[in-house]
Amino acid sequence: MILPRAAICFLLGFLVSCSTETNRPISIGEAYVGPSTLKLHQDLSAKSAVSGTVKHGDKLEILEYRRRLARVRGPDGATGWTDMRQLLTPEQMASLRHMADSAAQYPSQGAATVYDALNMHTEPNRSSPSFWQIPENGKVDVIGHKLVPRFQPVEEPARPAPPKPAPAPRRKDRNKAATKIAPPPPPPAPKPPADWLALSVPKAETPKPASPEAPAAEPKPVAPVPMDDWSLVRTADNRTGWVLTRMLIMSIPDDVAQYAEGHRITSYFALRQTKEDDSVKNDWLWTTITKGQGPYEFDSFRVFVWSHRHRRYETAYIERNVAGHFPVEVDRTGSVPRFSLILESDDGHLFRKTYTFEGFRIRMVSKEPYVAPPQVEPPKPAASLPQPSASTTRSLYSRLKDRVRRLFRR
């Protein structure tokens, strides 16, 4: 007996409704959690109930988009809505891991203290995700520096589309235009004067004297672009990220830091230890910068030694008005301490100068051109999260067919 088509459709619908398997939404892309912790909300509103919590680096499945929000599914299966600005693309996550692996080899330029809780960012940008928070009074190692514009460049607005041509007149309109009476002909042109040849000869123009009262127009001053100093820091558990430099205080002892004279200390190193009664005093090398906001890391470096006679720190060597770059390296394995700095010459070339610390004397022992080592470029961050494609959208018939197949396999 052949069942009618309506009965077959009813039977298929009944079988589908009897299926106990949950209709799992299809993933249209993947992303990673940017902040240290991220709450997923049941609805689009940020005040709605929390459906789950995910941590930094967790892989999420993207289910759908609503403007700047995305509905995601966490590793434990919990789904919810979150702001897309808190998510990292796979390319950004690979870039962050590459930065952490590379930074493990960078020499420390000194420890810094954080007096307030400070967020670490994935990029030197205020709007980039903050994936970790340094606690109050926490310490980090400074390993790099970067000067970037405070605001991202604004993209040029799209050019307006050219105006559409006027539509051709309809047939009735053309017939009406043809039946209209034409305007009368123009009057005849007047005759030229008798001396028109003499009038057509151009006269030599005499230049007008410049008016002393009218000053020359001054060019409008260009407003400077606000910049931000960012420092690349590394925590004790090898987390690496970017923080604002002005939020860091270098942890050099106060009896040395008092000689900074208002300059900002950018790096410091202990060169040698000496005993003073029951305490130990270090001889220090530091680098400072006067104002900051420059394309270099320091403009002065100085060596302090402990004076047993005066029981205070005194300057053994100082050099000002330089353009220095990280990294500053110190070697204390030999018979005498050595340190080297990368300095920029007047013509823009870089040189590495090496100094030795013998007794209380600083002597330069070598000067050679410096070539920055080639760096492997990390994957560039994607402009946005992946968008749904036509291949990820399945028809109702395909989904119904799969559910019936799964039902009969039981």
For each residue, the residues with C-beta under 8 A, 3 or more apart:
1:
2:
3: 7 8 11
4: 7 8
5: 8 9
6: 9 10
7: 3 4 10 11
8: 3 4 5 11 12
9: 5 6 12 13
10: 6 7 13 14
11: 3 7 8 14 15
12: 8 9 15 16 400 404
13: 9 10 16 17
14: 10 11 17 18
15: 11 12 18 19 404 407
16: 12 13 19 400 403 404 407
17: 13 14
18: 14 15 407
19: 15 16 403 406 407
20:
21: 403 406
22:
23:
24:
25: 63 64 73 79
26: 63 392 393 394
27: 30 61 62 63 73 392
28: 62 63 64 386 387 388 389 392
29: 61 62 385 386 387 388
30: 27 59 60 61 62 90 386
31: 59 60 62 70 72 87 88 89 90 385
32: 57 58 59 60 87 88 89 90 92 93
33: 38 54 55 56 57 58 60 86 87 88
34: 38 56 86 87 88 122 129 130 131
35: 38 56 86 129 130 131
36: 55 56 130 131 132 133
37: 53 54 55 56
38: 33 34 35 53 54 55 56 82 86
39: 50 52 53 80 82
40: 50 51 52 53 54 72 74 78 79 80 81 82
41: 44 45 46 48 49 50 51 80 81 82
42: 48 49 50 51 80 81
43: 48 49 81
44: 41 48 66 69 81
45: 41 48
46: 41
47:
48: 41 42 43 44 45 81
49: 41 42 43
50: 39 40 41 42 53 80
51: 40 41 42 78 79 80
52: 39 40 74 76 78 79 80
53: 37 38 39 40 50
54: 33 37 38 40 58 60 74 75
55: 33 36 37 38 58
56: 33 34 35 36 37 38 131 132
57: 32 33 93 131
58: 32 33 54 55 74 75
59: 30 31 32 75
60: 30 31 32 33 54 72 73 74 75 87
61: 27 29 30 72 73
62: 27 28 29 30 31 65 70 71 72 385 386
63: 25 26 27 28 70 71 72 73 79
64: 25 28 70 71 388
65: 62 69 70 71 84 385 387 388
66: 44 69 70 71 81
67:
68: 83 84 85
69: 44 65 66 81 82 83 84
70: 31 62 63 64 65 66 81 82 83 84 87 385
71: 62 63 64 65 66 79 80 81
72: 31 40 60 61 62 63 79 80 81 82 87
73: 25 27 60 61 63 77 78 79
74: 40 52 54 58 60 77 78 79 80
75: 54 58 59 60
76: 52
77: 73 74
78: 40 51 52 73 74
79: 25 40 51 52 63 71 72 73 74
80: 39 40 41 42 50 51 52 71 72 74
81: 40 41 42 43 44 48 66 69 70 71 72
82: 38 39 40 41 69 70 72 86 87
83: 68 69 70 86 87
84: 65 68 69 70 87 384 385
85: 68 127 129
86: 33 34 35 38 82 83 129
87: 31 32 33 34 60 70 72 82 83 84 129 385
88: 31 32 33 34 92 93 96 122 129
89: 31 32 92 93 381 382 384 385 386
90: 30 31 32 93 94 382
91: 94 95 379 380 381 382
92: 32 88 89 95 96 122 381 382
93: 32 57 88 89 90 96 97
94: 90 91 97 98 378 379
95: 91 92 98 99 122 378 379 380 381
96: 88 92 93 99 100 122 131
97: 93 94 100 101
98: 94 95 101 102 376 378 379
99: 95 96 102 103 240 378
100: 96 97 103 104 238 239 240
101: 97 98 104
102: 98 99 105 106 375 376
103: 99 100 106 143 144 232 234 240
104: 100 101 234 238 240
105: 102
106: 102 103 143 144 232 234 327
107: 143 327 329
108: 111 141 142 143 234
109: 141 142 143 266 267 268 326 327 328
110: 141 142 250 251 252 265 267 268 269
111: 108 139 140 141 142 250 251
112: 139 140 141 142 231 233 248 249 250 251
113: 137 138 139 248 249 250 251
114: 117 118 134 135 136 137 138 139 140 247 248 249
115: 136 137 249
116: 136 247
117: 114 133 134 135 136
118: 114 133 134 138 243 244 247
119: 130 132 133 134 243
120: 130 131 132 133 134 233 235 239 241 242 243
121: 124 125 126 128 129 130 131 241 242 243
122: 34 88 92 95 96 128 129 130 131 241 242
123: 128 242 381
124: 121 128 146 148 228 230 242
125: 121 128 148 152 242
126: 121 150 228
127: 85 152
128: 121 122 123 124 125 242
129: 34 35 85 86 87 88 121 122
130: 34 35 36 119 120 121 122 133 241
131: 34 35 36 56 57 96 120 121 122 241
132: 36 56 119 120 235 239 241
133: 36 117 118 119 120 130
134: 114 117 118 119 120 138 140 233 235 243
135: 114 117 138
136: 114 115 116 117
137: 113 114 115
138: 113 114 118 134 135 235
139: 111 112 113 114 236 251
140: 111 112 114 134 233 234 235 243 248
141: 108 109 110 111 112 233 234 235
142: 108 109 110 111 112 145 231 232 233 248 250 266 267
143: 103 106 107 108 109 232 233 234 240 326 327
144: 103 106 231 232 326
145: 142 229 230 231 232 245 266 297 326
146: 124 229 230 231 232 242
147: 227 228 229 230 293 294 295
148: 124 125 227 228 230
149: 152 153 225 226 227 228
150: 126 225 226 227 228
151: 226
152: 125 127 149
153: 149
154:
155:
156:
157:
158:
159:
160:
161:
162:
163:
164:
165:
166:
167:
168:
169: 173 174 177
170: 173 174
171: 174 175
172: 175 176
173: 169 170 176 177
174: 169 170 171 177 178
175: 171 172 178 179
176: 172 173 179 180
177: 169 173 174 180
178: 174 175
179: 175 176
180: 176 177
181:
182:
183:
184:
185:
186:
187:
188:
189:
190:
191:
192: 196
193: 196 199
194:
195: 198 199
196: 192 193 199 200
197: 200 201
198: 195 201
199: 193 195 196
200: 196 197
201: 197 198
202:
203:
204:
205:
206:
207:
208:
209:
210: 214
211: 214
212:
213:
214: 210 211
215: 218
216:
217:
218: 215
219:
220:
221:
222:
223:
224:
225: 149 150
226: 149 150 151
227: 147 148 149 150 293
228: 124 126 147 148 149 150 244
229: 145 146 147 244 245 246 292 293
230: 124 145 146 147 148 242 243 244 245
231: 112 142 144 145 146 242 243 244 245 248
232: 103 106 142 143 144 145 146 240 241 242
233: 112 120 134 140 141 142 143 240 241 242 243 248
234: 103 104 106 108 140 141 143 238 239 240
235: 120 132 134 138 140 141 238 239 240
236: 139
237:
238: 100 104 234 235
239: 100 120 132 234 235
240: 99 100 103 104 143 232 233 234 235
241: 120 121 122 130 131 132 232 233
242: 120 121 122 123 124 125 128 146 230 231 232 233
243: 118 119 120 121 134 140 230 231 233 247 248
244: 118 228 229 230 231 247 248
245: 145 229 230 231 248 292
246: 229
247: 114 116 118 243 244
248: 112 113 114 140 142 231 233 243 244 245
249: 112 113 114 115
250: 110 111 112 113 142 257 265 266 267 268
251: 110 111 112 113 139
252: 110 256 257 265 268 284 286
253: 256 257 282
254: 257 258
255: 258 312 313
256: 252 253 259 268 284 286 304 313
257: 250 252 253 254 260 265
258: 254 255
259: 256 304 313 315
260: 257 263 264 265 288
261:
262:
263: 260 288 289 290 300
264: 260 288 289 292
265: 110 250 252 257 260 268 286 287 288
266: 109 142 145 250 287 288 289 297 298
267: 109 110 142 250 286 287 297 298 326 328
268: 109 110 250 252 256 265 284 285 286 287
269: 110 284 285 286 328 330 339
270: 273 282 283 284
271: 282 283 284 285 303 330 332 337 339 357
272: 282 283 332 337 357
273: 270 280 281 282 283
274: 280 281 282 283 306 308
275: 279 280 281
276: 279 280 281 306 308 311
277:
278:
279: 275 276
280: 273 274 275 276
281: 273 274 275 276 306
282: 253 270 271 272 273 274 306
283: 270 271 272 273 274 303 304 305 306 316 357
284: 252 256 268 269 270 271 303 304 313
285: 268 269 271 301 302 303 304 328 330 339
286: 252 256 265 267 268 269 301 302 304
287: 265 266 267 268 297 298 300 301 302 324 328 341
288: 260 263 264 265 266 298 299 300 301 302
289: 263 264 266 292 294 296 297 298 299 300
290: 263 299 300
291: 294
292: 229 245 264 289
293: 147 227 229
294: 147 289 291 299 323
295: 147
296: 289 299 323 324 325 344
297: 145 266 267 287 289 324 325 326
298: 266 267 287 288 289 301 322 324
299: 288 289 290 294 296 320 321 322 323 324
300: 263 287 288 289 290 318 319 320 321 322
301: 285 286 287 288 298 318 319 322 324 328 341
302: 285 286 287 288 315 317 318 319
303: 271 283 284 285 315 316 317 318 357 362
304: 256 259 283 284 285 286 313 314 315 316
305: 283 313 314 316 360
306: 274 276 281 282 283 312 313
307: 310 311 312 313 314
308: 274 276 311
309:
310: 307 314
311: 276 307 308
312: 255 306 307
313: 255 256 259 284 304 305 306 307
314: 304 305 307 310
315: 259 302 303 304 318
316: 283 303 304 305 360 361 362
317: 302 303 355 362
318: 300 301 302 303 315
319: 300 301 302 322
320: 299 300
321: 299 300
322: 298 299 300 301 319 343 344
323: 294 296 299 343 344
324: 287 296 297 298 299 301 328 341 342 343 344
325: 296 297 342 343 344 350
326: 109 143 144 145 267 297 342
327: 106 107 109 143 342
328: 109 267 269 285 287 301 324 339 340 341 342
329: 107 339 340
330: 269 271 285 337 338 339
331: 334 337 338 339 340
332: 271 272 337
333:
334: 331 337 338
335:
336: 356 357 358
337: 271 272 330 331 332 334 356 357
338: 330 331 334 354 355 356 357 365
339: 269 271 285 328 329 330 331 354 355 357
340: 328 329 331 352 353 354 355
341: 287 301 324 328 352 353 355
342: 324 325 326 327 328 350 351 352 370
343: 322 323 324 325 350 351 352 353
344: 296 322 323 324 325 348 349 350 351
345: 348 349 350 351
346:
347:
348: 344 345
349: 344 345 369
350: 325 342 343 344 345 369 370 371 372
351: 342 343 344 345 367 368 369 370
352: 340 341 342 343 366 367 368 369 370
353: 340 341 343 364 366 367
354: 338 339 340 364 365 366 367
355: 317 338 339 340 341 362 363 364 365
356: 336 337 338 362 363 365
357: 271 272 283 303 336 337 338 339 361 362
358: 336 361 363
359:
360: 305 316
361: 316 357 358
362: 303 316 317 355 356 357
363: 355 356 358
364: 353 354 355 367
365: 338 354 355 356
366: 352 353 354
367: 351 352 353 354 364
368: 351 352
369: 349 350 351 352
370: 342 350 351 352
371: 350
372: 350 375
373:
374:
375: 102 372
376: 98 102
377: 380
378: 94 95 98 99
379: 91 94 95 98
380: 91 95 377
381: 89 91 92 95 123
382: 89 90 91 92 385 386
383:
384: 84 89 387
385: 29 31 62 65 70 84 87 89 382
386: 28 29 30 62 89 382
387: 28 29 65 384
388: 28 29 64 65 392 393
389: 28 392 393
390: 393
391:
392: 26 27 28 388 389
393: 26 388 389 390
394: 26 398 399
395: 398 399
396: 399 400
397: 400 401
398: 394 395 401 402
399: 394 395 396 402 403
400: 12 16 396 397 403 404
401: 397 398 404 405
402: 398 399 405 406
403: 16 19 21 399 400 406 407
404: 12 15 16 400 401 407 408
405: 401 402 408 409
406: 19 21 402 403 409 410
407: 15 16 18 19 403 404 410
408: 404 405
409: 405 406
410: 406 407
